[in-house]
Amino acid sequence: MGLLSAVLGLPFAPIRVLISLGEVIQERVEQELHDPAVARRELERIEEASVRGEVTADEVAEVEHRVVGRLATPRSAGEMAAESER
């Protein structure tokens, strides 16, 4: 039965690979969204841009609010499970 399943499932192999790739990309994006080091770098960049006068105080506040909000949101169950496997 294994050989028959393999032959019949062969046309779907590219779809399974694409789904697997999408899951890996999603996991990596979620890790970066909730990584405090990435958030700190983003806050440092916006602060430097503010000092140079490239952005307004409102833009700085908006970015800070967005970054802190990302860090404050709970991680998805899939992301926490993947992290615990490491």
C-alpha positions as CSV (number, residue, x, y, z in Angstrom):
1,M,0.0,0.0,0.0
2,G,2.9,2.3,0.7
3,L,4.1,2.3,-3.0
4,L,0.6,2.9,-4.2
5,S,0.1,5.8,-1.8
6,A,3.5,7.2,-2.9
7,V,2.6,7.0,-6.6
8,L,-0.9,8.5,-6.1
9,G,0.3,11.2,-3.8
10,L,3.2,12.3,-6.1
11,P,1.1,14.9,-7.9
12,F,0.4,16.6,-4.6
13,A,4.1,16.7,-3.5
14,P,4.8,20.2,-4.7
15,I,1.7,21.5,-2.8
16,R,2.9,19.8,0.4
17,V,6.4,21.4,-0.1
18,L,4.8,24.8,-0.7
19,I,2.7,24.5,2.5
20,S,5.7,23.4,4.5
21,L,7.7,26.4,3.2
22,G,4.9,28.7,4.1
23,E,4.8,27.4,7.6
24,V,8.5,27.8,8.1
25,I,8.3,31.4,6.8
26,Q,5.3,32.2,9.1
27,E,7.2,30.8,12.1
28,R,10.3,32.9,11.3
29,V,8.2,36.1,10.9
30,E,6.4,35.5,14.2
31,Q,9.7,35.0,15.9
32,E,11.0,38.3,14.6
33,L,7.9,40.1,15.5
34,H,8.1,39.1,19.1
35,D,11.9,39.3,19.4
36,P,12.9,42.1,21.9
37,A,16.2,42.6,20.2
38,V,14.5,43.4,16.9
39,A,12.1,45.7,18.7
40,R,15.0,47.5,20.4
41,R,16.8,48.1,17.0
42,E,13.6,49.4,15.5
43,L,13.1,51.8,18.4
44,E,16.8,52.9,18.2
45,R,16.4,53.6,14.4
46,I,13.3,55.7,14.8
47,E,14.9,57.6,17.7
48,E,18.0,58.3,15.5
49,A,15.8,59.5,12.7
50,S,14.0,61.8,15.1
51,V,17.3,63.3,16.3
52,R,18.2,63.9,12.6
53,G,14.8,65.6,12.1
54,E,13.7,63.0,9.5
55,V,10.5,62.1,11.3
56,T,8.0,64.0,13.5
57,A,7.2,63.3,17.1
58,D,3.8,61.9,16.0
59,E,5.6,59.4,13.8
60,V,7.9,58.4,16.6
61,A,5.0,57.9,18.9
62,E,3.2,55.8,16.3
63,V,6.2,53.5,15.8
64,E,6.7,53.1,19.5
65,H,3.1,52.3,20.0
66,R,3.2,49.7,17.3
67,V,6.4,48.1,18.5
68,V,5.3,47.9,22.1
69,G,1.9,46.5,21.0
70,R,3.7,43.7,19.1
71,L,5.7,42.8,22.1
72,A,2.6,42.9,24.4
73,T,0.5,40.6,22.2
74,P,0.6,36.9,23.1
75,R,2.4,34.6,20.8
76,S,0.4,32.0,18.9
77,A,0.2,28.4,20.2
78,G,2.1,27.2,17.2
79,E,5.0,29.6,17.8
80,M,5.2,28.7,21.5
81,A,5.2,25.0,20.6
82,A,8.0,25.4,18.1
83,E,10.0,27.4,20.5
84,S,9.7,24.8,23.2
85,E,11.0,22.1,20.8
86,R,14.3,23.9,20.6
